[in-house]
Amino acid sequence: MTKVLAAMSGGVDSSVAAYLVANEGLEVVGVTMRLTNPGFDSGEVNKCGFGKDVEDAAKVCDTLGIPHDVKNYSADFHKCVIEHFIDTYLAGNTPIPCIECNRNLKFGALLDEAKALGCDRVITGHYANVEYDSNVDRYYLKRGADLSKDQTYVLYFLSQEQLSILDFPVGKYSKPHTREIAASIGLDVASKKDSEDICFVPDKDYAAFIESKEDEMKLNLPGPGNYVDREGNILGQHKGYYHYTVGQRKGLGIALGLRAFVTEIRPSTNEVVLGIDSELYTKNVHVNKCYIISDIMPDSSLIGEVGVPFRCSGKVRYGLKEMDCTATINSDGSMDVEFDSEVRAAVKGQSLVIYRGDYCLGGGIIG
């Protein structure tokens, strides 16, 4: 019998995913990743890997009649996600911690755990789909049926080996349908709100969180610095460059008589460059740490050959609609993307993810 590891986050999506697979008669083992130490999350609810979610996951597994285990990955989470988050901000860039968590833990350490448990498959509650084409012997990552919930943007790094053992059972459903299934089988999480924002920064104050780690991580945080224009003229003072991100307009604490935006961050001089909205637009975006999921498409066309441009669409943020572009992989593993029309705020540290139709082709880190 096929043995399946169900990644149980304590939310409605992973709960229904586990139910759907268990309902097929497969042997299912529920595993929850604890991402923080118990003392850190007292009172927190609805945060991925926190205490309340761990409790909810255990209750769901009990209802479904499947075993449940909790694996403590708090040390890995701190190193791979929190430290990366802080290092990226202090480099003047803007990170996406969910992608690093997925890359290193949910589809890294957890897949290793599945092998140790003798599991043949791994399922999660992500809104995405996996397709296998026997004609070209390739696995593909495809959008979830509910485009408003599609999560391929945060999964663009998945390898052929990973995709070969992964399933996303709720990927074929809409979110309302998933909730209906949960309610129909009496799961308490049927109406549970989705986890939002960054789980370890519940109040959205990223700078305060970084400051809270100053002694522990021996950070050398700067004090106030200068707002400048792109010519270097001083416009006023800011609280420290790590309080800001490119594209930001609100919370600048300065009146210039025009709508000012952060257009650049200069960590070496603790300067934050202010400008107008039009300065945030570009057609050309350079991407580091590029990854292409498959070099062959279902129509047998090749993509990702070094130096050979290929047509696709791309987006520089999760919530955006893709825009047509041409991508070229470089010999150093980076990628240059030229959009047909300008994109706004292609921020360093974020991800640019490329598509062709419903297929997620891959992506990388904007640099």
Secondary structure, DSSP 8 states (H G I E B T S, - for coil): --EEEEE--SSHHHHHHHHHHHTTT-EEEEEEEE-S-GGGGTT--S-TTSHHHHHHHHHHHHHHT--EEEEE-HHHHIIIIIHHHHHHHHTT----HHHHHIIIIIIIIHHHHHHHTT-SEEE---SEEEEEETTTTEEEEEE-SSTTT--GGGGTT--HHHHHHEE-GGGGS-HHHHHHHHHHTT-GGGG-----S-TT-TTS-HHHHHHHTTTTTT------EEEE-TT--EEEEES-GGG--TT--TT-----SS--EEEEEEGGGTEEEEE-GGGGEEEEEEEEEEEES-SB-TTS-B---BT--EEEEEESSTTS--EEEEEEE-TTS-EEEEEEEEEE---TTSEEEEEETTEEEEEEEE-
